[in-house]
């Protein structure tokens, strides 16, 4: 599994601790240094079954600075993928990518159900 996170994010820190405490093996990937590609995002989006909007870090400064709350509904899916791929800080984190699933954000009960 790939654990995509931002080291300064407290939610990511909690998720990492949870993975470690539960003995779950993963490869860590820093989202700021290795932001997801459009191809990866498309695959993860499809696998997650979630609306694309759920992949945006809506509480992030960059999201707010760019005024994306108002712009996203007008953007094509293709443009949203390109935007997400342009800066890892726009992407909701942590992301946990397995062979047949993608978890977006850390909700302990959801992770427990998927990984136990």
MISEVO-113208 format. One line per 8 residues: number of its first residue (from 1); their letters; for each residue x, y, z of C-alpha. Coordinates in steps of 0.1 Angstrom, whole numbers, plus 2048, in hexadecimal, padded with zeros to 3 digits. Each point is the difference from the previous one (the first is absolute). Example, Ala and Ser with C-alpha at 12.3 -4.5 7.8 and 13.67 -1.06 7.14 Angstrom:
% residues 2
1 = AS = 87B,7D3,84E ~ 80E,822,7F9
END
This chain:
% residues 116
1 = XXXXXXXX = 800,800,800 ~ 80A,824,7FA ~ 7FB,819,81C ~ 7FF,823,7F1 ~ 804,81B,81A ~ 80D,822,80B ~ 817,7FD,81E ~ 7F4,820,811
9 = XXXXXXXX = 7DB,7F6,7FD ~ 7F3,7F4,822 ~ 7E6,7EA,7EF ~ 81B,7EF,7EC ~ 815,7FB,820 ~ 7E2,7EF,811 ~ 7FA,7EA,7E2 ~ 825,7F6,7FF
17 = XXXXXXXX = 7FF,7F8,825 ~ 7E1,7EB,7FB ~ 810,7ED,7E4 ~ 81F,7F9,814 ~ 7EC,7F7,820 ~ 7ED,7E7,7EB ~ 81E,7F1,7F0 ~ 7F5,809,7DD
25 = XXXXXXXX = 81D,802,7E7 ~ 801,81D,7E7 ~ 817,815,7EB ~ 7FF,825,80A ~ 7FF,81B,7E5 ~ 803,825,808 ~ 7E4,811,7EC ~ 812,822,7FF
33 = XXXXXXXX = 81F,7F2,7F0 ~ 7F0,7E5,7EB ~ 7DE,80D,7F7 ~ 7E8,7E8,7EE ~ 7FF,7FF,7DA ~ 7E0,805,7EC ~ 802,7DB,7F7 ~ 802,7F5,825
41 = XXXXXXXX = 7E4,818,80A ~ 7E9,7F2,7E6 ~ 807,7DC,80B ~ 7FC,808,825 ~ 7E0,814,7F9 ~ 7F1,7E2,7ED ~ 80B,7E8,81B ~ 7F3,815,81D
49 = XXXXXXXX = 7DC,803,7F3 ~ 800,823,80E ~ 7F7,821,7EF ~ 81F,811,7F3 ~ 7F9,81E,817 ~ 80A,7E9,81D ~ 824,7FF,7F4 ~ 803,826,806
57 = XXXXXXXX = 80F,80C,821 ~ 7E3,819,806 ~ 80F,80C,821 ~ 822,808,7F1 ~ 80D,823,7FB ~ 807,7FB,7DB ~ 7DC,7F4,7FA ~ 7F4,820,811
65 = XXXXXXXX = 819,817,7F0 ~ 7F6,7F4,7DD ~ 7DB,804,808 ~ 7F9,7DC,7F5 ~ 7E0,7FE,814 ~ 7F0,815,7E5 ~ 815,7F5,7E2 ~ 7FE,7DA,803
73 = XXXXXXXX = 7DC,7FC,7F6 ~ 807,812,7E0 ~ 820,7EC,7F8 ~ 801,7E1,7EA ~ 80B,7DF,810 ~ 81F,801,7EA ~ 809,823,80D ~ 7FA,7F5,824
81 = XXXXXXXX = 818,7E2,7FB ~ 81B,818,7F2 ~ 7FB,818,81D ~ 803,7E4,81A ~ 820,7F3,7EE ~ 80F,823,800 ~ 805,802,826 ~ 7FF,7E5,81A
89 = XXXXXXXX = 7F3,819,819 ~ 7DF,801,7EE ~ 7FA,7DB,805 ~ 7ED,7F3,81E ~ 817,7EC,816 ~ 809,7E7,80C ~ 7F9,7E8,7E3 ~ 804,7DB,805
97 = XXXXXXXX = 802,7EE,7DF ~ 7FC,7DA,7FF ~ 7FD,7E8,7E3 ~ 7DA,802,7FF ~ 7F7,81F,816 ~ 809,824,807 ~ 7F9,811,821 ~ 7FF,826,800
105 = XXXXXXXX = 805,812,821 ~ 802,7ED,821 ~ 7E1,7F3,810 ~ 80B,7E5,818 ~ 7E0,7EB,7FE ~ 802,800,7DA ~ 825,7F6,800 ~ 7F9,7E6,81B
113 = XXXX = 7E4,7F0,7EB ~ 815,800,7E0 ~ 821,7F4,80F ~ 7F6,7E7,81B
END
